[in-house]
Amino acid sequence: MKFSNRNELLNYLDREVQRQAVIVKEQLFPLSHSALLWKPDAETWNICECLEHLNLFARYYSLQLRLRTSDLPPENGAQHERFSSGWFGSWILKALSPERDQKMKTLSRYNPKFGNADENPIQEFLLHLRELQIVIDRARNLNLNRHRVPVQFFPILTLNLGDALQFMLLHQQRHLNQALELVPGNEIPLLARN
């Protein structure tokens, strides 16, 4: 998705975080543990596994985003800066686009096996969404092109702050859609593929 300016991007990110939180609270949180752990076959992730996969990523990116946005003074002209995706950011955002139904192979260290019926990753995921909302608010006063976030699986590569925030939300959108498809009755609308 292309944005005409940084404020349009940040407003979209803000709305998307709120929308994801509402979907999780209203559609996933009320489900029974057996519904959260149900899977149609051995290869498909259940709802808990989808969320735990997102938590694995969020544990890293929440920390990295906080480190790069905390305790920084507002940057002069940041609100007027023209945001543009980097080459790697453009590539990864295109690969994660919700319009692409193509499955992506997950690296084994990010492949959750969540079978413990005493745990529930929903609360942690909601906490990560709240942290992401704070980062987006801080980013309103920062240059989205200047601040860099190392990529988790290959830290020599970095994403600019704007691309990193988009990556987080697109990745979450993909796996929340995957989780919503497993909800009993499956009458819940998927997150928009815009």
Residue pairs with C-beta under 8 A, 6 or more apart in sequence:
1 12
1 97
1 194
3 9
3 12
3 83
5 82
5 83
6 78
6 79
6 81
6 82
6 83
6 144
6 162
7 79
9 83
9 144
9 162
9 166
10 136
10 139
10 140
13 136
13 165
13 166
13 169
14 133
14 136
14 137
16 169
16 173
17 129
17 132
17 133
17 136
17 169
18 133
19 191
20 129
20 169
20 172
20 173
20 176
20 191
21 126
21 129
21 130
23 176
23 180
23 188
23 191
24 51
24 122
24 125
24 126
24 129
24 176
25 126
27 180
27 183
27 188
28 36
28 47
28 51
28 122
28 179
28 180
28 183
29 122
31 47
31 183
31 184
33 117
33 120
35 47
35 183
35 184
36 46
36 47
36 48
36 120
36 122
37 46
37 47
37 48
37 114
37 115
37 117
38 46
38 47
38 182
38 184
39 45
39 46
39 49
39 182
40 182
44 182
45 53
45 112
45 178
46 114
46 182
47 179
47 182
47 183
48 112
48 114
48 119
48 120
48 121
49 112
49 113
49 114
50 175
50 176
50 178
50 179
50 182
51 121
51 122
51 124
51 125
51 175
51 179
52 112
52 114
52 121
53 106
53 110
53 111
53 112
53 175
54 121
54 125
54 128
54 171
54 172
54 175
54 176
55 121
55 124
55 125
55 128
56 110
56 112
57 110
57 152
57 168
57 171
58 124
58 125
58 128
58 131
58 132
58 168
59 128
60 152
61 149
61 152
61 164
61 167
61 168
62 128
62 131
62 132
62 135
64 149
64 150
64 164
65 131
65 132
65 135
65 149
65 161
65 164
65 165
65 168
66 131
66 135
68 147
68 148
68 149
68 161
69 135
69 138
69 139
69 142
69 147
69 161
70 138
72 138
72 141
72 142
74 141
74 142
75 141
75 142
75 143
75 146
77 143
78 140
78 141
78 142
78 143
78 144
79 140
79 141
81 143
81 144
81 145
83 144
83 145
83 162
84 145
85 93
85 160
85 162
85 163
85 166
86 159
86 160
86 163
88 151
88 157
88 158
88 159
88 163
89 159
89 160
89 162
89 163
89 164
89 166
89 167
90 163
92 159
92 163
92 167
93 163
93 166
93 167
93 170
94 100
95 104
96 104
96 167
96 170
96 171
96 174
97 170
98 170
98 173
98 174
98 177
98 191
98 192
98 193
98 194
99 193
107 153
110 153
114 121
132 165
132 168
132 169
135 165
136 165
139 161
139 162
139 165
142 161
143 161
144 160
144 161
144 162
145 160
145 161
145 162
146 160
146 161
147 160
147 161
148 158
148 159
148 160
148 161
149 158
149 159
149 160
149 161
149 164
150 156
150 157
150 158
151 157
151 158
151 159
159 167
173 191
176 191
177 190
177 191
180 186
180 188
180 190
180 191
181 190
